[in-house]
Each structure stands twice: as structure tokens, then as C-alpha cells.
């Protein structure tokens, strides 16, 4: 998988998987931030743009697309809950 920053610069994973407790993730960085024109609107990090992707990120993205594509369905799902007993 190729990860790119908002300026379409390729970002690379410096290390392998990082354990985050219940899941693992990878951190992607690029050295192109040093001379980038969009840096001020892209990141305030002194080291440049950093993107962290969970091992489940593809599933998370797919679910977010479903929610965006079906807003009425998910509004209904939020409305249909069991009320707590008094």
C-alpha cells in the first residue's frame, strides 16, 4: 500500500508494527516536508507530517464510507435503542 501526504509525496514506514494495546499500527513519514509549499496548512509538527494507520484501518474506512453513503439508515439505528428501566 502506498501512503501519500496531501502534496502527493510518498510516505514510508520507518519501523514495523507498533503495539498500541489492543491493536497494532504503522507510522508513516516523509522527508519532503522540509521544502514543501503546503507545510503550514498541512502540519505544525516540527518533524513533518506523520500518519498513523491501524491494522484495522481498511475496515474502519469501509465502515465510514457506509455511514456517509447511508445517513438516514444510521440516524434510524441511533434512534432505535432500548430505553433503560426506571
Secondary structure, DSSP 4 states (H G I P E B T S, - for coil): --EE-TT--EEEE-SS-EE-SSSEEEEEE-SGGGG-TTHHHH---TT--EEEEETTHHHHHHHHHHHHHTHHHHHHHHH--PPPP-
